[in-house]
């Protein structure tokens, strides 16, 4: 006789994992969540909208996970997973309303998985999204014991009349940078080639602590801005850096003129570049210190920056929108 447990899948550990995370998920729920964990589907009541549009996004954490698991740091990557999804849909003015996660591993350890999901729950609380469900897949023989992968999916809502698509971006608009918290969750395949000792000291602590700083969540400050200001375009600066992401919110015939000298480059990027990475490769791979970009009417720029600073965000102008066909001019 052979059982499922003999094949490497421990259902009891799965039940224990669910027990450990259910209270975390419940803490993220609002009155709009109509179901608890354990059903075949999650139900969410939209509430009062005139013409609601749902905006969805999905993403993962990538190879940053290797650093987390080699240093036994399990409680931050869940925040990354949430941030990568909700920051994306925020670019269209959408308020994240719920989130689901997918966790896969070779051998499930309930204590480890619950720490990972604790980060997911924290990210959901910090962005106002309800953690309404997910899936944990134990896949022996496919993943090695100790390996985990995590991905997420979010849905947000925005009034159709308030969708931000970049179509209102115009010549003369100002480009505002909101600072990143670090490397965020992109470029780690390169980072792992450059940094091989995660106990190495960097700015008075282990470099792994700096590298594992979670992706910043921009949802609450940006949604607060949208209550007062019309913002013409927004970009989440992920893989490809400013070069690839800013043009995604700019209409044809216009380009973003961004001055590198105005960007407050974080020390971790200076350190990584000192390992032998060409400057162009740095700008085309990492956020370099800018995690989110706003494109606004020039007369609003000063007030928006002041409001962001009052909310605890570091924000400053880095360029303007001009005529051109290249999408971006980084000079």
C-alpha positions as CSV (number, residue, x, y, z in Angstrom):
1,X,0.0,0.0,0.0
2,X,1.1,3.5,-0.7
3,X,-0.4,6.8,0.5
4,X,-0.4,10.4,-0.7
5,X,2.0,11.1,2.2
6,X,4.4,8.4,1.0
7,X,4.6,10.3,-2.3
8,X,5.7,13.4,-0.5
9,X,2.5,15.3,0.0
10,X,1.5,15.9,3.7
11,X,-2.1,16.9,3.8
12,X,-2.0,17.4,7.6
13,X,0.8,20.0,7.2
14,X,-1.5,21.7,4.7
15,X,-4.3,21.8,7.2
16,X,-2.0,23.2,9.8
17,X,-0.8,25.9,7.3
18,X,-4.4,27.0,6.7
19,X,-5.1,27.2,10.4
20,X,-2.1,29.4,10.9
21,X,-3.0,31.9,8.1
22,X,-6.8,32.1,8.4
23,X,-6.8,34.8,11.1
24,X,-4.2,36.9,9.1
25,X,-6.5,36.8,6.1
26,X,-9.6,37.6,8.1
27,X,-7.9,40.7,9.5
28,X,-7.7,42.1,5.9
29,X,-11.5,41.7,5.3
30,X,-14.0,44.5,5.1
31,X,-17.8,44.3,5.0
32,X,-17.6,43.9,1.3
33,X,-16.1,40.4,1.6
34,X,-19.1,38.0,1.7
35,X,-17.3,34.7,2.2
36,X,-14.6,33.3,4.4
37,X,-11.7,31.1,3.5
38,X,-12.5,27.5,2.5
39,X,-15.1,28.0,-0.2
40,X,-14.7,27.2,-3.9
41,X,-14.7,30.9,-4.7
42,X,-14.5,34.3,-2.9
43,X,-17.3,36.8,-3.1
44,X,-16.8,40.6,-3.0
45,X,-19.6,43.2,-3.1
46,X,-18.5,46.3,-5.0
47,X,-20.7,48.7,-3.3
48,X,-21.8,52.1,-4.7
49,X,-20.2,53.0,-8.0
50,X,-21.9,54.7,-11.0
51,X,-19.9,52.9,-13.7
52,X,-17.3,50.7,-12.2
53,X,-14.4,49.3,-14.2
54,X,-12.4,46.3,-12.8
55,X,-8.7,46.4,-13.3
56,X,-6.6,43.3,-12.7
57,X,-3.0,42.5,-12.3
58,X,-0.8,39.5,-11.6
59,X,2.9,39.1,-10.8
60,X,5.5,37.3,-8.7
61,X,8.6,38.0,-6.7
62,X,11.1,36.4,-9.0
63,X,14.6,35.3,-8.0
64,X,14.7,37.6,-5.0
65,X,13.2,34.5,-3.3
66,X,16.6,32.8,-3.3
67,X,18.1,35.4,-1.1
68,X,15.1,35.3,1.3
69,X,15.3,31.5,1.7
70,X,19.1,31.2,1.9
71,X,18.9,33.7,4.8
72,X,15.8,32.2,6.4
73,X,13.9,35.4,6.0
74,X,10.3,34.5,5.1
75,X,8.2,37.5,6.2
76,X,9.0,40.1,3.6
77,X,8.6,38.5,0.2
78,X,4.8,38.4,0.6
79,X,4.8,42.2,0.8
80,X,6.8,42.2,-2.5
81,X,4.2,40.0,-4.1
82,X,1.3,42.2,-3.2
83,X,3.2,45.4,-4.1
84,X,4.2,44.2,-7.5
85,X,0.5,43.6,-8.3
86,X,-1.3,46.5,-6.6
87,X,1.2,49.2,-7.7
88,X,0.6,48.1,-11.3
89,X,-3.2,48.5,-11.2
90,X,-2.7,51.8,-9.3
91,X,-1.3,53.3,-12.5
92,X,-4.8,53.3,-13.9
93,X,-6.3,55.0,-10.8
94,X,-7.7,51.7,-9.5
95,X,-8.2,51.0,-5.8
96,X,-7.2,47.4,-5.0
97,X,-10.1,45.6,-3.5
98,X,-9.0,42.0,-3.2
99,X,-5.9,39.8,-3.6
100,X,-5.2,36.1,-4.0
101,X,-1.9,34.3,-3.6
102,X,-0.4,31.1,-5.0
103,X,2.4,29.4,-3.0
104,X,4.2,26.4,-4.4
105,X,6.9,24.3,-2.8
106,X,8.6,20.9,-2.7
107,X,7.9,20.1,0.9
108,X,5.4,22.2,2.8
109,X,6.4,23.5,6.2
110,X,3.4,25.2,7.9
111,X,5.5,27.6,10.0
112,X,7.5,28.8,6.9
113,X,4.4,29.1,4.7
114,X,2.5,31.0,7.4
115,X,5.4,33.5,7.7
116,X,5.3,34.0,3.9
117,X,1.6,34.6,4.0
118,X,2.0,37.0,7.0
119,X,3.8,39.3,4.5
120,X,1.0,38.9,2.0
121,X,-1.5,39.9,4.7
122,X,0.6,42.9,5.7
123,X,0.9,44.0,2.1
124,X,-2.9,43.7,1.8
125,X,-3.5,45.7,5.0
126,X,-1.1,48.4,3.8
127,X,-2.8,48.7,0.4
128,X,-6.4,48.3,1.5
129,X,-7.0,45.0,-0.3
130,X,-8.7,42.0,1.2
131,X,-6.9,38.7,1.1
132,X,-9.8,36.6,0.0
133,X,-8.1,33.3,-0.8
134,X,-5.3,31.5,-2.5
135,X,-3.7,28.2,-3.2
136,X,-0.8,26.2,-1.6
137,X,0.6,23.5,-3.9
138,X,3.0,20.9,-2.5
139,X,4.9,19.5,-5.5
140,X,7.6,17.0,-4.4
141,X,10.0,16.1,-7.1
142,X,9.3,19.3,-9.0
143,X,10.5,21.8,-6.4
144,X,13.4,20.9,-4.0
145,X,12.7,20.8,-0.3
146,X,13.2,24.3,1.0
147,X,12.2,25.9,-2.3
148,X,9.1,28.1,-2.5
149,X,7.6,30.2,-5.3
150,X,5.0,32.8,-4.8
151,X,2.8,34.7,-7.1
152,X,-0.3,36.9,-6.7
153,X,-3.4,38.2,-8.4
154,X,-5.3,41.4,-7.6
155,X,-8.4,43.1,-8.7
156,X,-9.1,46.8,-8.3
157,X,-11.9,49.1,-9.2
158,X,-12.1,52.6,-10.7
159,X,-14.9,54.8,-11.9
160,X,-14.9,54.7,-15.7
161,X,-14.8,58.6,-15.8
162,X,-11.6,58.5,-13.6
163,X,-9.5,56.0,-15.4
164,X,-5.9,57.1,-15.9
165,X,-4.6,55.8,-19.2
166,X,-2.0,58.4,-20.1
167,X,-4.1,59.9,-22.9
168,X,-4.2,63.3,-21.1
169,X,-0.4,63.6,-20.9
170,X,0.7,66.6,-22.9
171,X,3.7,68.7,-23.7
172,X,4.9,70.7,-20.8
173,X,3.7,68.3,-18.1
174,X,6.1,67.8,-15.2
175,X,7.4,64.4,-14.2
176,X,7.5,63.6,-10.5
177,X,9.5,60.8,-9.0
178,X,8.4,59.0,-5.8
179,X,11.4,57.3,-4.2
180,X,11.7,53.6,-4.0
181,X,12.6,51.6,-0.9
182,X,15.5,49.8,-2.6
183,X,15.9,47.3,-5.4
184,X,12.2,46.2,-5.0
185,X,11.6,43.0,-6.9
186,X,13.4,43.4,-10.2
187,X,16.9,42.6,-11.5
188,X,17.7,40.0,-8.9
189,X,19.1,37.5,-11.4
190,X,21.8,40.2,-12.0
191,X,22.0,41.0,-8.3
192,X,22.7,37.4,-7.4
193,X,25.6,37.3,-9.9
194,X,27.1,40.4,-8.2
195,X,26.5,39.6,-4.6
196,X,27.4,36.0,-3.6
197,X,27.9,36.5,0.2
198,X,24.6,37.6,1.7
199,X,26.4,38.2,5.1
200,X,28.6,40.8,3.6
201,X,28.4,44.1,5.5
202,X,26.8,47.0,3.7
203,X,26.1,50.3,5.5
204,X,26.5,48.7,8.9
205,X,24.3,45.6,8.4
206,X,24.2,42.4,6.4
207,X,23.7,43.2,2.7
208,X,20.8,40.7,2.6
209,X,18.8,43.0,4.8
210,X,19.1,45.8,2.3
211,X,18.4,43.6,-0.7
212,X,15.3,42.1,1.1
213,X,13.8,45.5,1.9
214,X,10.2,45.0,0.6
215,X,8.9,46.8,-2.5
216,X,7.2,50.0,-1.4
217,X,3.5,50.2,-1.6
218,X,2.3,53.4,-3.2
219,X,-1.4,52.8,-3.0
220,X,-2.5,54.9,-0.1
221,X,-0.6,58.1,-0.8
222,X,-1.4,58.1,-4.5
223,X,-5.1,57.4,-3.9
224,X,-5.1,60.2,-1.5
225,X,-3.7,62.5,-4.1
226,X,-6.3,61.4,-6.6
227,X,-9.0,62.7,-4.2
228,X,-7.7,66.3,-4.8
229,X,-5.7,66.3,-8.1
230,X,-6.1,65.2,-11.7
231,X,-3.0,63.2,-12.6
232,X,-2.4,62.7,-16.3
233,X,-0.2,59.6,-16.2
234,X,1.4,57.2,-13.8
235,X,4.1,54.5,-14.1
236,X,5.3,51.8,-11.7
237,X,9.0,51.5,-12.2
238,X,9.6,47.7,-12.4
239,X,11.8,45.6,-14.7
240,X,13.4,47.7,-17.3
241,X,13.6,50.7,-15.1
242,X,12.5,54.2,-16.1
243,X,13.5,53.5,-19.7
244,X,10.9,50.8,-20.3
245,X,8.1,51.8,-17.9
246,X,7.7,55.6,-18.3
247,X,6.9,55.4,-22.1
248,X,4.0,53.0,-21.3
249,X,1.9,56.0,-20.1
250,X,2.9,58.5,-22.8
251,X,0.9,59.0,-26.0
252,X,2.6,58.8,-29.4
253,X,4.3,62.0,-30.5
254,X,5.5,62.8,-27.0
255,X,8.5,61.7,-24.9
256,X,9.7,62.0,-21.3
257,X,12.8,64.1,-20.9
258,X,14.4,62.9,-17.7
259,X,17.6,64.3,-16.2
260,X,19.7,61.6,-14.5
261,X,21.4,64.3,-12.4
262,X,18.1,65.0,-10.7
263,X,17.6,61.5,-9.6
264,X,18.5,60.6,-6.1
265,X,20.3,57.3,-6.7
266,X,20.2,54.9,-3.7
267,X,23.6,53.7,-2.4
268,X,22.7,50.1,-3.1
269,X,22.7,50.9,-6.8
270,X,26.0,52.7,-6.7
271,X,27.4,49.7,-4.9
272,X,26.0,47.2,-7.5
273,X,27.4,49.3,-10.4
274,X,30.8,49.3,-8.7
275,X,30.9,45.6,-9.2
276,X,31.4,46.2,-12.9
277,X,27.9,46.8,-14.4
278,X,27.8,49.3,-17.3
279,X,25.8,52.5,-16.6
280,X,23.4,51.8,-19.4
281,X,22.7,48.3,-18.0
282,X,22.0,49.8,-14.6
283,X,19.4,52.3,-15.9
284,X,17.8,49.6,-18.1
285,X,17.5,47.0,-15.3
286,X,16.9,48.7,-12.0
287,X,14.7,51.5,-10.6
288,X,17.8,53.4,-9.4
289,X,15.8,55.0,-6.6
290,X,12.6,55.9,-8.4
291,X,9.7,53.5,-7.6
292,X,6.8,55.3,-9.0
293,X,6.3,58.2,-11.4
294,X,3.5,60.8,-11.7
295,X,3.0,63.0,-14.8
296,X,1.1,66.1,-13.9
297,X,0.0,69.6,-15.0
298,X,3.0,71.9,-14.4
299,X,1.0,74.2,-12.1
300,X,0.1,71.3,-9.8
301,X,3.6,69.9,-9.4
302,X,4.8,71.9,-6.4
303,X,1.6,71.2,-4.4
304,X,1.6,67.5,-5.2
305,X,5.2,67.2,-4.1
306,X,4.4,69.0,-0.8
307,X,1.4,66.7,-0.2
308,X,3.5,63.6,-0.8
309,X,6.2,64.9,1.5
310,X,3.6,65.5,4.2
311,X,2.5,61.8,3.8
312,X,6.1,60.7,4.4
313,X,7.1,60.1,0.8
314,X,10.3,61.4,-0.8
315,X,9.1,63.1,-4.0
316,X,10.8,65.5,-6.5
317,X,10.7,66.6,-10.1
318,X,12.9,64.8,-12.6
319,X,11.9,66.1,-16.0
320,X,9.2,67.2,-18.4
321,X,7.1,66.0,-21.3
322,X,8.2,67.2,-24.7
323,X,7.5,66.5,-28.4
324,X,9.3,63.5,-29.8
325,X,8.9,60.0,-31.0
326,X,11.3,58.1,-28.7
327,X,9.1,57.6,-25.6
328,X,11.9,58.7,-23.3
329,X,15.1,60.7,-23.4
330,X,17.2,59.9,-20.4
331,X,20.1,62.3,-20.3
